[in-house]
Each structure stands twice: as structure tokens, then as C-alpha cells.
Amino acid sequence: MSSKKAMKQAQKQAYAKHRSNITNSRFTTKKKNFTKNKKKI
């Protein structure tokens, strides 16, 4: 029982990390594009 719980928790953590990485990469790319657009103006 405890091992199953631990496995589930580990999966949750890995998923959360994956999600945060995706959002972070998206945010950084958006920021880069924003700065590029600012330079054009």
C-alpha cells in the first residue's frame, strides 16, 4: 500500500515539474518575442 502511494506521489511530482517546465519555456519565449517587438518600435 505505502509503495503504491509513493509511486503515485512521485508521478504527481514528475508531472508537476513537467507542467511547470512547459509554462516556463512558453513564458520565456513570449518574453523574448516581446523584447524583439519593443526594439522594432
N, C-alpha and C positions, 0 to 999 in steps of 0.2 A: 504494500500500500504506500509506504513512505517513498519508495523508489519511484513509483508511478507519479506521485505528487512532484517529486524533484524533477523528473523528466519534463512534466508539463510546465513547471516554472521556468526551466531552462529554455524551453521552446518559446515561451512567452517573452522572456528577456531577449532572446535572439531576434524575435520578430520585432520587438520594440526598437532594438538597435537598428535593424534593417530599415524600419519606417523612418526613424529619425535621420538616418544617413540619406535617405531619398529626399526628405524635406530639406535637409541642409544643403545638399548638392543643388537642388532646384533653386533654393534661395540665393545661393552664391552666384549661380548663372544669371538669375534675374538682376542681381546687384551689378554684375559685370555689364550686362546689357544696358542697364540704367546709366551707368557712368559713361558708356560709349555714346549713348544718345545725348547726354548732357554736353559732351565735348563738341558734338556736331552743332549744337545750338550756340 
